């Protein structure tokens, strides 16, 4: 029950051959894509860890796919092998001393640099931690010139990693009722952080047209960013834009349609609403808006998957019923929109790829909360090409 109480507030914050570009591929939708709608794959989680874990990543280490998640209650990094479905390793970090890692949750990030090097990011501490697989912190880099703040006001920060820099959206520290005029009028920026020195550099990247002239919730301005080394480009997705953007931050930018019929016109923030407190208004408008969510990349196939969901009704938001209509848009390596996959509508927290299939967590409400099962993550699997 303790973990259930911790999970619910987090959910409130967030919650076969390749067919190329043929017409058959574009019509490849709906139940055709389901390999198994009933979960037939599961992982037993560590009893001390949260089931709904927002600091997580998928990585391939020496040819084997790993699910990694940070247990902020125990200050441990958990590594699961997707073949054996076992907890392969725990990496424990200290709270004090040379191997200390602090304030990674919330608004932190995690990225695997190599098979024996991990980057942990604390937005609250403005610090990059570099760890080996034994939990030794061999480097800490404090971010310099951090007058605005890199990362997210949400529960995790989207981070893209190149050879010598980390890249994140640059956002104001101060939001909501305490926002200043400079905050309200500030253009959108992305920043690079030198992994050795912590020195930062910002790059102007205008919000898409749908944001222009509108008062939009801060959470609905937070972009997802990833880096594709094979094309040496960054791919950016904004919650309200039907397009995704491919850029090198050096002058090249191109947009590609990645549209879902679930995402309609945005609802602007109404700051004088009596029924929503000032401190909760950002979250309120995040949940009742249609939006695009995660942007996922499979480096083996080169495909991209983009989450899209319908906004909650106000009645469901008040009841804390966060399930909604959701689907996954599939783009090939050339950013052609080739398929749409139905989703169960709950949180998409864990995923990994196996050939032409993606595995993602089944609905927590149905398979965990309703059954009072806190220690198993069930997975659905879908064919995406």
Secondary structure, DSSP 8 states (H G I E B T S, - for coil): -HHHHHHHHHHHHT-----TTSHHHHT-BGGGGEEEEEEEEEEE--TTS-SS-SSEEEEEETTEEEEEEEETTTTEEEEEETTTTEEEEEEE-BSSSTTB----SSSBEEEEEETTEEEEEETTTTEEEEE-TTS-EEEEEE-SS-SS-BS-SSSB---EE-SSEEEEEE--S--GGG--HHHHH---EEEEEETTT--EEEEE----GGGTT----GGGG--EEEEETTTTEEEEE-TT-SEEEEE-SSS-EEEEE---TT--------TT-SSS-TTTHHHHHHHHS-EEEEEEE-TTT--EEEEEE----HHHHHTT-----EEEEEE-TT--EEEEEEE-SS----EEEETTEEEEE--HIIIIITTT--SEEEEEEEE--
